Amino acid sequence: MVESVPSQPTVAVLGTGIIGAPVARNLARAGFPVRAWNRTRAKAEALAADGVQVADTPAEAVAGAAIVLTVLKDGPAVLDAVKAAARGLAEGTVWVQLSTVGDAVDELAAFAGGHGLVFVDAPVQGTRQPAEQGQLIVMAAGVPAVRNTVQPVFDTIGKRTLWVAEDGGTGAASRLKLVLNTWVVALTHGVGEALALAKGLGVDPRHFVDVVTGGPMDNGYFQGKSAAVLNGDYTTAFSVDNAEKDARLVLDAARRAGVRMDTVEAGRARFARASELGHGDKDMAAGYFASFDK
């Protein structure tokens, strides 16, 4: 068990799923005293071996913590958890939201302001493996005065932090995350549809991958998702259902901004269709199955 370094602030992690669990584990291994809560306690209990204190309730997890991280599915889930934690939150506690919440970030910031919390909007780019390796990219927006407090946390869970709003403007980081997710949707379905067409036309899909490899269209994401489809390995780094949710958040924001997002709309429908076919909990590469009737 890792011994905590007293000079490090206590961190509470609310949500120990695919991203939250490695975040909590890496912080504990780096010497931060960490408390974790998850709606399904069993998912958090595995962290005890790394020195994480597992709490029964959000309020218990945040009591006495200097920094609270929320790593949950969406805005409503984040808000529910923080409301449940409210009685344990002291005025001045730093609340860092790492989730993809879209426009719900405004409601979260308003809650923070109403309870005397210092709010940092900090969604992350990366899925299971980067989280486990402490290689997430953190996009952060918060008042400059809090940056020195949270930067050691970001340096532990990520390889790079991009502060996107000099004035700490609310929601700037979450808006950037929506832009990035637009690109993720396009990349995911581009790979999936190309491989599906190869199957339909009787083309060896490995020839497609071979032609792309090493050229200007190649990238790590292409290699990872194409390998998942070719090997039939849909171990979840980020699920189809969560990808469909993220696509909806992009579309909601785009409508309010007066921007048409035809590719994302089609991509959302593909994720939804793959989920209806029974692939919702698989990695988002399983959007590939949306190209077939069954």
Buried (B, 14 or more C-beta within 10 A) or exposed (E): EBEBEEEBBBBBBBBBBBBBBBBBBBBBBBBBBBBBBBBEEEBBBEBEEBBBBBBEBBBBBBBEBBBBBBBBBBBEBBBBBBEBBBEBBEEEBBBBBBBBBBBBBBBBBEBBEEBEBBBBBBBBBBBBEBBBEBEBBBBBBBEEEBBEBBBBBBBBBBBEBBBBBEEBBBBBBBBBBBEBBBEBBBBBBBBBBBBBEBBEEEEEBEEBBEEBEEEEEEEEBBBBBBEBBEEEEBEBBBBBBBBBBBBBBBBBBBEEEEEEBEBBBBBBEBBBBBBEBEBBEBBBBBBBBBBEEE
